[in-house]
Amino acid sequence: MSDNSNPLDDGSVRDDSIHDGQGTYDVVLLVEQALSAADAAQVRSLHTEIEDPVVYHVLLPLEDAAARIEASLGTLGAGDLMAAPALAMNDVDIEALRRECEENSSAELQQTLAAIAAAGGKATGKVTSEPPVDALTALVAAVDAREAIILTRPHIVAEFFHVDWTSRARRKLGVPVLHLIEHENFDEQASGSGEGVSGL
């Protein structure tokens, strides 16, 4: 068992345990979409034994307008492209789409913060346009987080090749990283019907 005490300048000893009644237990959440009430309740249930006040710091990546255009174009079949006139990029209002993406991401963040508050948690958050793992790494350092939780939709191909957010974060962070699947309860994740809960 490790010694969590650290001597202070005045000769007293600071207890760095999570039950010292001093300070906060900070958790960074990287979420791909708004958390449901059930998601927030599951996250809160992970920290009920911690006596220090738990503070959640939520990061939600800004929805990418360019990716939305690319995805919508990618859904057209080759036959459709041959029969239809060429789509001019000038016909797409990129600025309006960017504003819509910002508004959607902001609304999802507010929904997530409200869900955590309704589950009895304290949370702050921001929408980020940085690469998600870089933003997560910076925020973990900035708030001296004790752990990070990444909540995503299932990404089977990315998981297989270990290029998903969780695998990248585990390589960069010095804190425990838990990966949960949004909109699945713990039993569904553990049963194998979903992607499953992955820890360290």
MDAnalysis code that builds the backbone (N, CA, C; Angstrom):
import MDAnalysis as mda
import numpy as np

u = mda.Universe.empty(600, n_residues=200, atom_resindex=np.repeat(np.arange(200), 3), trajectory=True)
u.add_TopologyAttr("name", ["N", "CA", "C"] * 200)
u.add_TopologyAttr("resid", np.arange(1, 201))
u.add_TopologyAttr("resname", ["MET", "SER", "ASP", "ASN", "SER", "ASN", "PRO", "LEU", "ASP", "ASP", "GLY", "SER", "VAL", "ARG", "ASP", "ASP", "SER", "ILE", "HIS", "ASP", "GLY", "GLN", "GLY", "THR", "TYR", "ASP", "VAL", "VAL", "LEU", "LEU", "VAL", "GLU", "GLN", "ALA", "LEU", "SER", "ALA", "ALA", "ASP", "ALA", "ALA", "GLN", "VAL", "ARG", "SER", "LEU", "HIS", "THR", "GLU", "ILE", "GLU", "ASP", "PRO", "VAL", "VAL", "TYR", "HIS", "VAL", "LEU", "LEU", "PRO", "LEU", "GLU", "ASP", "ALA", "ALA", "ALA", "ARG", "ILE", "GLU", "ALA", "SER", "LEU", "GLY", "THR", "LEU", "GLY", "ALA", "GLY", "ASP", "LEU", "MET", "ALA", "ALA", "PRO", "ALA", "LEU", "ALA", "MET", "ASN", "ASP", "VAL", "ASP", "ILE", "GLU", "ALA", "LEU", "ARG", "ARG", "GLU", "CYS", "GLU", "GLU", "ASN", "SER", "SER", "ALA", "GLU", "LEU", "GLN", "GLN", "THR", "LEU", "ALA", "ALA", "ILE", "ALA", "ALA", "ALA", "GLY", "GLY", "LYS", "ALA", "THR", "GLY", "LYS", "VAL", "THR", "SER", "GLU", "PRO", "PRO", "VAL", "ASP", "ALA", "LEU", "THR", "ALA", "LEU", "VAL", "ALA", "ALA", "VAL", "ASP", "ALA", "ARG", "GLU", "ALA", "ILE", "ILE", "LEU", "THR", "ARG", "PRO", "HIS", "ILE", "VAL", "ALA", "GLU", "PHE", "PHE", "HIS", "VAL", "ASP", "TRP", "THR", "SER", "ARG", "ALA", "ARG", "ARG", "LYS", "LEU", "GLY", "VAL", "PRO", "VAL", "LEU", "HIS", "LEU", "ILE", "GLU", "HIS", "GLU", "ASN", "PHE", "ASP", "GLU", "GLN", "ALA", "SER", "GLY", "SER", "GLY", "GLU", "GLY", "VAL", "SER", "GLY", "LEU"])
u.atoms.positions = np.array([
    [0.849, -1.177, 0.000],
    [0.000, 0.000, 0.000],
    [0.888, 1.232, 0.000],
    [0.614, 2.193, -0.907],
    [1.492, 3.343, -1.035],
    [1.190, 4.388, 0.027],
    [2.226, 5.149, 0.377],
    [2.078, 6.224, 1.339],
    [1.616, 7.456, 0.591],
    [0.400, 7.936, 0.912],
    [-0.168, 9.077, 0.208],
    [0.124, 10.400, 0.893],
    [0.910, 10.390, 1.977],
    [1.131, 11.631, 2.703],
    [2.341, 12.372, 2.149],
    [2.248, 13.694, 2.146],
    [3.321, 14.549, 1.659],
    [3.601, 15.627, 2.692],
    [4.883, 15.840, 3.069],
    [5.176, 16.899, 4.031],
    [4.951, 18.274, 3.425],
    [4.374, 19.194, 4.223],
    [4.165, 20.567, 3.795],
    [5.265, 21.453, 4.373],
    [5.343, 22.697, 3.907],
    [6.392, 23.626, 4.355],
    [6.380, 23.839, 5.861],
    [5.194, 23.807, 6.474],
    [5.114, 24.063, 7.914],
    [5.391, 22.813, 8.757],
    [5.776, 21.722, 8.111],
    [6.096, 20.488, 8.827],
    [4.919, 19.543, 8.967],
    [3.701, 20.035, 8.694],
    [2.533, 19.145, 8.777],
    [2.534, 18.229, 7.558],
    [1.627, 17.268, 7.572],
    [1.576, 16.287, 6.494],
    [0.235, 16.393, 5.779],
    [0.285, 16.457, 4.441],
    [-0.941, 16.487, 3.656],
    [-1.280, 15.065, 3.232],
    [-2.538, 14.697, 3.393],
    [-3.009, 13.375, 2.994],
    [-3.610, 13.494, 1.594],
    [-3.010, 12.807, 0.610],
    [-3.490, 12.885, -0.764],
    [-4.545, 11.837, -1.089],
    [-5.072, 11.161, -0.074],
    [-6.083, 10.144, -0.348],
    [-7.365, 10.822, -0.795],
    [-8.277, 10.059, -1.340],
    [-9.544, 10.615, -1.811],
    [-10.550, 10.728, -0.683],
    [-10.144, 10.401, 0.527],
    [-11.047, 10.480, 1.676],
    [-10.508, 11.452, 2.712],
    [-9.746, 12.457, 2.280],
    [-9.140, 13.356, 3.252],
    [-10.037, 14.537, 3.604],
    [-11.181, 14.671, 2.898],
    [-12.080, 15.774, 3.183],
    [-11.552, 17.120, 2.717],
    [-10.430, 17.112, 2.025],
    [-9.807, 18.344, 1.531],
    [-9.861, 18.333, 0.009],
    [-10.139, 19.462, -0.564],
    [-10.070, 19.556, -2.020],
    [-11.155, 18.763, -2.717],
    [-10.906, 18.469, -3.999],
    [-11.893, 17.785, -4.825],
    [-11.270, 16.579, -5.511],
    [-12.137, 15.687, -5.935],
    [-11.743, 14.552, -6.758],
    [-12.215, 14.910, -8.166],
    [-11.276, 15.265, -9.034],
    [-11.628, 15.758, -10.366],
    [-11.597, 14.633, -11.395],
    [-12.660, 14.580, -12.183],
    [-12.808, 13.566, -13.228],
    [-13.074, 14.286, -14.540],
    [-12.291, 13.963, -15.567],
    [-12.524, 14.543, -16.889],
    [-13.332, 13.550, -17.712],
    [-14.430, 14.041, -18.289],
    [-15.278, 13.225, -19.157],
    [-15.139, 13.712, -20.589],
    [-14.737, 12.836, -21.486],
    [-14.725, 13.141, -22.920],
    [-15.932, 12.422, -23.504],
    [-16.905, 13.190, -23.995],
    [-18.146, 12.595, -24.486],
    [-18.306, 12.891, -25.966],
    [-18.841, 11.924, -26.671],
    [-19.013, 12.080, -28.113],
    [-20.354, 12.705, -28.462],
    [-21.320, 12.516, -27.583],
    [-22.651, 13.077, -27.784],
    [-23.250, 13.354, -26.414],
    [-24.395, 14.013, -26.378],
    [-25.013, 14.357, -25.104],
    [-25.273, 13.101, -24.279],
    [-25.011, 13.194, -22.969],
    [-25.299, 12.074, -22.083],
    [-26.790, 12.033, -21.774],
    [-27.317, 10.835, -21.712],
    [-28.695, 10.666, -21.266],
    [-28.709, 10.683, -19.741],
    [-29.893, 10.705, -19.165],
    [-30.022, 10.641, -17.709],
    [-29.418, 9.338, -17.187],
    [-29.609, 8.254, -17.916],
    [-29.057, 6.958, -17.494],
    [-27.532, 6.959, -17.554],
    [-26.961, 7.580, -18.599],
    [-25.499, 7.687, -18.703],
    [-24.943, 8.446, -17.502],
    [-25.568, 9.591, -17.183],
    [-25.098, 10.421, -16.080],
    [-25.202, 9.673, -14.754],
    [-26.280, 8.934, -14.574],
    [-26.455, 8.168, -13.335],
    [-25.381, 7.086, -13.210],
    [-25.036, 6.453, -14.325],
    [-23.977, 5.431, -14.288],
    [-22.626, 6.037, -13.926],
    [-22.321, 7.185, -14.524],
    [-21.057, 7.854, -14.213],
    [-21.025, 8.220, -12.731],
    [-22.113, 8.798, -12.228],
    [-22.171, 9.176, -10.811],
    [-22.004, 7.956, -9.913],
    [-22.560, 6.821, -10.323],
    [-22.496, 5.613, -9.485],
    [-21.062, 5.119, -9.289],
    [-20.168, 5.519, -10.171],
    [-18.767, 5.109, -10.057],
    [-18.050, 5.821, -8.923],
    [-18.630, 6.901, -8.414],
    [-17.922, 7.738, -7.445],
    [-18.676, 7.929, -6.130],
    [-19.648, 7.081, -5.854],
    [-20.447, 7.258, -4.640],
    [-19.656, 7.001, -3.366],
    [-18.587, 6.226, -3.447],
    [-17.798, 5.904, -2.250],
    [-16.757, 6.979, -1.928],
    [-16.567, 7.927, -2.806],
    [-15.528, 8.942, -2.609],
    [-16.064, 10.049, -1.713],
    [-15.345, 10.324, -0.641],
    [-15.807, 11.319, 0.323],
    [-15.519, 12.744, -0.120],
    [-14.422, 12.958, -0.828],
    [-14.138, 14.308, -1.329],
    [-15.207, 14.690, -2.353],
    [-15.520, 15.984, -2.474],
    [-16.468, 16.402, -3.512],
    [-15.935, 16.031, -4.900],
    [-16.783, 15.385, -5.691],
    [-16.396, 14.975, -7.042],
    [-16.833, 16.069, -8.016],
    [-15.904, 16.514, -8.859],
    [-16.201, 17.529, -9.866],
    [-15.907, 16.927, -11.241],
    [-16.896, 16.987, -12.118],
    [-16.745, 16.475, -13.477],
    [-16.438, 17.645, -14.411],
    [-15.451, 17.437, -15.263],
    [-15.054, 18.425, -16.267],
    [-15.343, 17.790, -17.631],
    [-16.368, 18.276, -18.303],
    [-16.847, 17.646, -19.533],
    [-16.224, 18.311, -20.758],
    [-15.745, 17.485, -21.668],
    [-15.259, 17.945, -22.977],
    [-16.139, 17.318, -24.051],
    [-16.672, 18.143, -24.934],
    [-17.455, 17.632, -26.046],
    [-16.854, 18.203, -27.326],
    [-16.305, 17.359, -28.182],
    [-15.697, 17.862, -29.426],
    [-16.739, 18.529, -30.322],
    [-16.359, 19.643, -30.916],
    [-17.224, 20.366, -31.842],
    [-17.514, 19.478, -33.036],
    [-18.778, 19.371, -33.358],
    [-19.171, 18.615, -34.540],
    [-18.528, 19.275, -35.755],
    [-17.966, 18.480, -36.617],
    [-17.196, 18.993, -37.753],
    [-18.096, 19.200, -38.974],
    [-18.254, 20.455, -39.370],
    [-19.100, 20.771, -40.527],
    [-18.587, 20.099, -41.796],
    [-17.277, 20.110, -41.995],
    [-16.705, 19.503, -43.201],
    [-16.984, 18.000, -43.230],
    [-16.895, 17.355, -42.072],
    [-17.162, 15.911, -42.013],
    [-18.622, 15.623, -42.338],
    [-19.524, 16.503, -41.904],
    [-20.942, 16.307, -42.219],
    [-21.184, 16.381, -43.714],
    [-20.531, 17.328, -44.384],
    [-20.689, 17.450, -45.838],
    [-20.141, 16.197, -46.521],
    [-18.956, 15.790, -46.082],
    [-18.325, 14.606, -46.671],
    [-19.191, 13.366, -46.475],
    [-19.755, 13.219, -45.268],
    [-20.590, 12.056, -44.984],
    [-21.854, 12.059, -45.835],
    [-22.454, 13.239, -46.003],
    [-23.680, 13.297, -46.800],
    [-23.386, 13.015, -48.265],
    [-22.241, 13.484, -48.752],
    [-21.865, 13.187, -50.135],
    [-21.532, 11.712, -50.298],
    [-20.947, 11.119, -49.260],
    [-20.560, 9.716, -49.318],
    [-21.742, 8.771, -49.347],
    [-22.927, 9.247, -48.922],
    [-24.094, 8.367, -48.923],
    [-24.710, 8.234, -50.305],
    [-24.306, 9.100, -51.214],
    [-24.829, 8.993, -52.574],
    [-24.139, 7.839, -53.287],
    [-24.910, 7.003, -53.926],
    [-24.321, 5.889, -54.670],
    [-23.679, 6.378, -55.954],
    [-22.810, 5.571, -56.509],
    [-22.122, 5.955, -57.746],
    [-23.123, 6.204, -58.867],
    [-24.197, 5.408, -58.930],
    [-25.216, 5.587, -59.965],
    [-25.899, 6.931, -59.829],
    [-26.156, 7.345, -58.583],
    [-26.785, 8.641, -58.346],
    [-25.882, 9.772, -58.827],
    [-24.591, 9.610, -58.588],
    [-23.658, 10.656, -58.995],
    [-23.587, 10.775, -60.512],
    [-23.684, 9.628, -61.196],
    [-23.591, 9.638, -62.650],
    [-24.840, 10.287, -63.247],
    [-26.008, 10.050, -62.645],
    [-27.254, 10.538, -63.218],
    [-27.548, 11.980, -62.831],
    [-27.024, 12.422, -61.674],
    [-27.341, 13.764, -61.183],
    [-26.309, 14.769, -61.652],
    [-26.714, 16.020, -61.774],
    [-25.724, 17.046, -62.117],
    [-24.713, 17.196, -60.984],
    [-23.529, 17.656, -61.310],
    [-22.472, 17.795, -60.300],
    [-22.919, 18.766, -59.215],
    [-22.639, 18.400, -57.969],
    [-22.987, 19.257, -56.840],
    [-21.904, 20.303, -56.668],
    [-22.275, 21.541, -56.788],
    [-21.300, 22.624, -56.639],
    [-21.137, 22.938, -55.157],
    [-19.902, 22.984, -54.689],
    [-19.648, 23.287, -53.288],
    [-20.127, 24.700, -52.947],
    [-20.249, 25.565, -53.968],
    [-20.749, 26.920, -53.721],
    [-22.190, 26.892, -53.236],
    [-22.931, 25.820, -53.577],
    [-24.332, 25.715, -53.173],
    [-24.462, 25.395, -51.681],
    [-23.373, 24.982, -51.060],
    [-23.398, 24.632, -49.644],
    [-22.912, 25.841, -48.847],
    [-23.738, 26.310, -47.929],
    [-23.371, 27.461, -47.094],
    [-22.554, 26.944, -45.914],
    [-21.226, 26.929, -46.083],
    [-20.328, 26.373, -45.070],
    [-20.453, 27.128, -43.749],
    [-20.559, 28.446, -43.819],
    [-20.636, 29.242, -42.583],
    [-21.914, 28.941, -41.806],
    [-23.029, 28.801, -42.524],
    [-24.296, 28.459, -41.857],
    [-24.214, 27.065, -41.235],
    [-23.576, 26.146, -41.954],
    [-23.421, 24.795, -41.434],
    [-22.508, 24.784, -40.214],
    [-21.457, 25.589, -40.229],
    [-20.552, 25.696, -39.083],
    [-21.293, 26.241, -37.854],
    [-22.120, 27.279, -38.072],
    [-22.909, 27.836, -36.958],
    [-23.868, 26.796, -36.407],
    [-24.492, 26.034, -37.294],
    [-25.422, 24.986, -36.862],
    [-24.691, 23.929, -36.024],
    [-23.486, 23.559, -36.462],
    [-22.695, 22.582, -35.715],
    [-22.326, 23.119, -34.330],
    [-21.942, 24.395, -34.259],
    [-21.593, 25.012, -32.973],
    [-22.801, 25.034, -32.038],
    [-23.974, 25.386, -32.589],
    [-25.194, 25.427, -31.783],
    [-25.571, 24.030, -31.293],
    [-25.471, 23.036, -32.183],
    [-25.796, 21.662, -31.795],
    [-24.867, 21.167, -30.696],
    [-23.560, 21.415, -30.856],
    [-22.588, 20.963, -29.857],
    [-22.820, 21.651, -28.521],
    [-23.112, 22.952, -28.557],
    [-23.378, 23.698, -27.327],
    [-24.623, 23.165, -26.623],
    [-25.662, 22.866, -27.390],
    [-26.897, 22.317, -26.813],
    [-26.637, 20.948, -26.190],
    [-25.832, 20.121, -26.851],
    [-25.517, 18.796, -26.306],
    [-24.706, 18.913, -25.024],
    [-23.796, 19.887, -24.966],
    [-23.027, 20.107, -23.745],
    [-23.954, 20.512, -22.606],
    [-24.867, 21.446, -22.862],
    [-25.792, 21.896, -21.816],
    [-26.680, 20.741, -21.345],
    [-27.099, 19.882, -22.279],
    [-27.906, 18.710, -21.918],
    [-27.107, 17.778, -21.021],
    [-25.829, 17.596, -21.323],
    [-24.958, 16.729, -20.524],
    [-24.762, 17.283, -19.122],
    [-24.477, 18.594, -19.024],
    [-24.284, 19.209, -17.713],
    [-25.557, 19.114, -16.880],
    [-26.714, 19.306, -17.520],
    [-27.994, 19.204, -16.813],
    [-28.236, 17.767, -16.337],
    [-27.873, 16.774, -17.159],
    [-28.063, 15.369, -16.775],
    [-27.194, 15.016, -15.573],
    [-25.951, 15.508, -15.560],
    [-25.062, 15.241, -14.424],
    [-25.595, 15.924, -13.170],
    [-26.070, 17.163, -13.304],
    [-26.632, 17.881, -12.157],
    [-27.863, 17.153, -11.622],
    [-28.714, 16.661, -12.520],
    [-29.916, 15.935, -12.099],
    [-29.565, 14.631, -11.389],
    [-28.390, 14.067, -11.713],
    [-27.932, 12.831, -11.053],
    [-27.194, 13.142, -9.757],
    [-27.137, 14.419, -9.384],
    [-26.513, 14.802, -8.119],
    [-25.052, 15.173, -8.226],
    [-24.564, 15.398, -9.442],
    [-23.159, 15.730, -9.636],
    [-22.932, 17.201, -9.899],
    [-21.691, 17.621, -9.735],
    [-21.286, 18.990, -10.049],
    [-20.417, 18.909, -11.298],
    [-20.752, 19.717, -12.306],
    [-20.011, 19.615, -13.564],
    [-19.814, 20.975, -14.212],
    [-18.691, 21.104, -14.885],
    [-18.413, 22.230, -15.759],
    [-18.095, 21.613, -17.117],
    [-18.071, 22.419, -18.151],
    [-17.764, 21.819, -19.438],
    [-17.491, 22.836, -20.513],
    [-16.977, 22.321, -21.624],
    [-16.743, 23.180, -22.785],
    [-16.755, 22.336, -24.043],
    [-17.086, 23.016, -25.139],
    [-16.995, 22.418, -26.471],
    [-15.601, 22.734, -26.966],
    [-14.927, 21.752, -27.542],
    [-13.560, 21.964, -28.006],
    [-13.439, 21.660, -29.488],
    [-12.639, 22.463, -30.172],
    [-12.348, 22.204, -31.582],
    [-10.980, 21.547, -31.744],
    [-10.270, 21.333, -30.614],
    [-8.976, 20.650, -30.661],
    [-9.185, 19.155, -30.930],
    [-8.132, 18.455, -31.368],
    [-8.241, 16.990, -31.449],
    [-8.630, 16.463, -30.062],
    [-9.635, 15.583, -29.981],
    [-10.187, 15.171, -28.691],
    [-9.168, 14.676, -27.668],
    [-8.233, 13.831, -28.075],
    [-7.275, 13.291, -27.107],
    [-6.321, 14.377, -26.624],
    [-5.944, 15.301, -27.497],
    [-5.092, 16.416, -27.075],
    [-5.823, 17.295, -26.062],
    [-7.107, 17.578, -26.321],
    [-7.900, 18.389, -25.392],
    [-8.053, 17.674, -24.054],
    [-8.261, 16.362, -24.102],
    [-8.384, 15.562, -22.881],
    [-7.094, 15.607, -22.079],
    [-5.975, 15.412, -22.743],
    [-4.674, 15.422, -22.074],
    [-4.414, 16.759, -21.396],
    [-4.710, 17.849, -22.103],
    [-4.487, 19.183, -21.551],
    [-5.381, 19.445, -20.346],
    [-6.642, 19.021, -20.416],
    [-7.571, 19.280, -19.317],
    [-7.242, 18.424, -18.094],
    [-6.835, 17.184, -18.307],
    [-6.424, 16.329, -17.182],
    [-5.283, 16.997, -16.423],
    [-4.320, 17.536, -17.156],
    [-3.193, 18.219, -16.513],
    [-3.644, 19.509, -15.831],
    [-4.515, 20.270, -16.496],
    [-4.932, 21.575, -15.969],
    [-5.690, 21.464, -14.653],
    [-6.530, 20.426, -14.522],
    [-7.332, 20.294, -13.295],
    [-6.748, 19.259, -12.337],
    [-5.592, 18.692, -12.698],
    [-4.962, 17.639, -11.894],
    [-5.962, 16.513, -11.623],
    [-6.573, 16.017, -12.705],
    [-7.623, 15.003, -12.594],
    [-7.085, 13.691, -12.054],
    [-7.931, 13.004, -11.302],
    [-7.588, 11.686, -10.763],
    [-7.897, 10.571, -11.754],
    [-8.842, 10.838, -12.669],
    [-9.187, 9.826, -13.670],
    [-9.853, 10.491, -14.857],
    [-9.936, 9.749, -15.949],
    [-10.627, 10.215, -17.152],
    [-11.601, 9.134, -17.581],
    [-12.761, 9.554, -18.036],
    [-13.761, 8.620, -18.555],
    [-14.115, 9.084, -19.961],
    [-14.100, 8.149, -20.894],
    [-14.427, 8.442, -22.282],
    [-15.714, 7.699, -22.614],
    [-16.714, 8.440, -23.055],
    [-17.999, 7.852, -23.415],
    [-18.225, 8.056, -24.899],
    [-18.389, 6.954, -25.621],
    [-18.546, 7.035, -27.076],
    [-19.661, 6.125, -27.552],
    [-20.015, 6.320, -28.807],
    [-20.806, 5.327, -29.519],
    [-19.843, 4.174, -29.827],
    [-20.339, 2.972, -30.148],
    [-19.423, 1.896, -30.528],
    [-18.654, 2.237, -31.810],
    [-17.377, 1.932, -31.799],
    [-16.528, 2.145, -32.982],
    [-15.745, 0.859, -33.213],
    [-16.377, -0.122, -33.775],
    [-15.776, -1.454, -33.884],
    [-14.460, -1.433, -34.654],
    [-14.420, -0.804, -35.819],
    [-13.196, -0.808, -36.632],
    [-12.079, -0.072, -35.907],
    [-12.378, 1.104, -35.370],
    [-11.351, 1.874, -34.671],
    [-10.832, 1.109, -33.465],
    [-11.742, 0.452, -32.718],
    [-11.323, -0.323, -31.550],
    [-10.377, -1.445, -31.982],
    [-10.701, -2.116, -33.081],
    [-9.903, -3.246, -33.542],
    [-8.467, -2.822, -33.825],
    [-8.302, -1.663, -34.407],
    [-6.965, -1.188, -34.753],
    [-6.347, -0.304, -33.670],
    [-7.042, -0.173, -32.529],
    [-6.534, 0.588, -31.377],
    [-6.179, 2.034, -31.728],
    [-6.998, 2.644, -32.547],
    [-6.782, 4.051, -32.875],
    [-7.912, 4.912, -32.318],
    [-8.748, 4.321, -31.478],
    [-9.848, 5.064, -30.889],
    [-9.336, 6.007, -29.807],
    [-10.224, 6.883, -29.314],
    [-9.838, 7.856, -28.297],
    [-9.260, 7.192, -27.059],
    [-9.886, 6.111, -26.611],
    [-9.459, 5.490, -25.358],
    [-8.050, 4.928, -25.463],
    [-7.758, 4.203, -26.525],
    [-6.425, 3.630, -26.683],
    [-5.373, 4.728, -26.775],
    [-5.688, 5.800, -27.503],
    [-4.741, 6.908, -27.626],
    [-4.557, 7.615, -26.286],
    [-5.654, 7.798, -25.550],
    [-5.557, 8.471, -24.254],
    [-4.741, 7.646, -23.268],
    [-4.909, 6.339, -23.266],
    [-4.156, 5.479, -22.339],
    [-2.662, 5.583, -22.593],
    [-2.284, 5.806, -23.842],
    [-0.860, 5.934, -24.148],
    [-0.302, 7.277, -23.684],
    [-1.176, 8.297, -23.526],
    [-0.692, 9.645, -23.212],
    [-0.870, 10.057, -21.756],
    [-1.844, 9.471, -21.058],
    [-2.178, 9.953, -19.719],
    [-1.562, 9.091, -18.630],
    [-1.363, 9.728, -17.488],
    [-0.845, 8.990, -16.339],
    [-1.914, 8.716, -15.303],
    [-3.188, 8.742, -15.722],
    [-4.296, 8.471, -14.802],
    [-5.138, 7.344, -15.366],
    [-5.948, 6.687, -14.524],
    [-6.826, 5.631, -15.044],
    [-7.792, 6.180, -16.092],
    [-8.008, 5.401, -17.158],
    [-8.928, 5.782, -18.224],
    [-9.964, 4.681, -18.359],
    [-11.233, 5.051, -18.224],
    [-12.337, 4.108, -18.355],
    [-13.101, 4.442, -19.617],
    [-13.423, 3.425, -20.413],
    [-14.198, 3.636, -21.636],
    [-15.583, 3.036, -21.431],
    [-16.614, 3.870, -21.588],
    [-17.995, 3.417, -21.494],
    [-18.702, 3.711, -22.802],
    [-19.724, 2.915, -23.094],
    [-20.529, 3.120, -24.292],
    [-21.781, 3.892, -23.890],
    [-22.015, 5.006, -24.566],
    [-23.188, 5.809, -24.254],
    [-24.466, 5.044, -24.584],
    [-25.475, 5.280, -23.770],
    [-26.811, 4.712, -23.943],
    [-26.837, 3.193, -23.778],
    [-25.844, 2.620, -23.088],
    [-25.865, 1.210, -22.685],
    [-25.587, 1.169, -21.192],
    [-26.351, 0.352, -20.454],
    [-26.059, 0.247, -19.029],
    [-24.880, -0.698, -18.814],
    [-24.404, -0.763, -17.567],
    [-23.221, -1.582, -17.276],
    [-23.440, -3.038, -17.656],
    [-24.633, -3.564, -17.377],
    [-24.910, -4.967, -17.694],
    [-24.847, -5.224, -19.194],
    [-25.405, -4.320, -19.988],
    [-25.361, -4.485, -21.445],
    [-23.921, -4.428, -21.951],
    [-23.114, -3.546, -21.366],
    [-21.737, -3.433, -21.799],
    [-20.924, -4.666, -21.425],
    [-21.201, -5.213, -20.253],
    [-20.430, -6.359, -19.765],
    [-20.877, -7.674, -20.379],
    [-22.116, -7.724, -20.915],
    [-22.676, -8.989, -21.411],
    [-22.073, -9.420, -22.732],
    [-21.436, -8.488, -23.411],
    [-20.892, -8.839, -24.731],
    [-21.835, -8.447, -25.850],
    [-23.098, -8.087, -25.505],
    [-24.009, -7.649, -26.558],
    [-23.607, -6.264, -27.051],
    [-22.969, -5.492, -26.151],
    [-22.431, -4.191, -26.544],
    [-20.929, -4.315, -26.701],
    [-20.249, -3.210, -26.655],
    [-18.803, -3.200, -26.831],
    [-18.084, -3.602, -25.548],
    [-18.723, -3.309, -24.422],
    [-18.113, -3.693, -23.160],
    [-17.401, -2.558, -22.463],
    [-17.258, -2.707, -21.154],
    [-16.562, -1.730, -20.350],
    [-15.091, -2.048, -20.408],
    [-14.279, -1.062, -20.698],
    [-12.837, -1.298, -20.710],
    [-12.170, -0.365, -19.743],
    [-11.343, -0.912, -18.886],
    [-10.662, -0.108, -17.872],
    [-9.258, 0.224, -18.285],
    [-8.319, 0.060, -17.328],
    [-6.913, 0.350, -17.617],
    [-6.446, -0.565, -18.711],
])
